[in-house]
Amino acid sequence: MFQTYIFDLYGTLADIHTDEESWEVWSKMRLLYAYHGANYRVEELRTAYEQAVRNAIDFALKVDFEEKLKEDKLKEVKDSSSNEAKKQLVKVEIQILLVFQELFRAKGVSVTNEECTYIAQFFRGLTTSYVKLYKGAKELLKQLKDKKKKVYLLSNAQAAFTRGELMMLGIESYFDGILLSSDTKYAKPDPRFYEQLLRTYQIDPTTAIMIGNDLVADCQGAKNMGLHTCYMHSNLSPIEDQEALNQAKRKQGEKKQDEMDQDKRSQEVIHLVDLGQGINQIADFIVDHTDLNEVADKIIRKS
């Protein structure tokens, strides 16, 4: 059934922990900026970074909104100037390299793109406690490639951070294509992000499945594009997803045994027989842990 497998990265294939609040991080970043002639106090640099990120997001939203108005696709909000209204319409992405570059520009210093890339990677290294694959991740990708399946990565991520981490994790070569949100202008669940992947690699959504750890970004976003979906709950899943899972488990517990047996025969699921009326509409499969060895048997068997 499935010829194409589309994976999210963080929280699905890889576990990661970062901390951008540490004083030590910003103390070292201050030194790095000073080495290039941009002098900041520690707290000044941290505050400037946070403000630059907010400014970049606001600018991206503004540009996106204006482009949509020109295309006459948002007639119902033409008279609205509310930022909240704009934010509900799209999921935009920024380029973190431009944020680091802006911090130099604010101090009258010019740097190259290569220098900004190095600084971004240095920042990522300082803020990352660990990044590692979940159990069975590489084995699952290898099985799919051995079966001649197409495998893609679709991730809300910054290329300056993620490209190196993919190499470090040793999984970059398993993907037939990689699309990161910072390489476009959009992020999941924005349909334009999915559209770009489907169009670029000529993917037939009826024979493709999206595997991710976010019910909205990964499952709802993919369902809206006609893709099949597999939700994998992990330590990086949104808090809201846990309550949805709990409700599904409670509902399952209320079912009679004969109904459960009938569902097992008629519907392919992982661990949870009934996901609940709402969740069932966006997640064709679900697993409530991060052992990808067990996921593999189910989603590959459907191929």
Protein Blocks (a to p, Z undefined) as FASTA:
>chain_A
ZZbdcddfehplpccdddfkbmklmmmmmmmmmmnopacdfklmmmmmmmmmmmmmmmmm
mmmmmmmmmnopammlmmpcbfklmmmmpccdddfklmmmmmmmmnopacdfklmmmmmm
mmmmmmpmbdcddehklmmmmmmmmnopacdddddddfklmmmmmmmnopmmmpgbdcdf
klmmbdcfbfklmmmmmmmnopafklcccddfbfklmmmmmmmnopacdddddfkbcfkl
mmmmmmmmmmmmmpcfklmmmmmmmpccehiabgojklmmmmmbdcfbfbfklmmmmmmm
mZZ
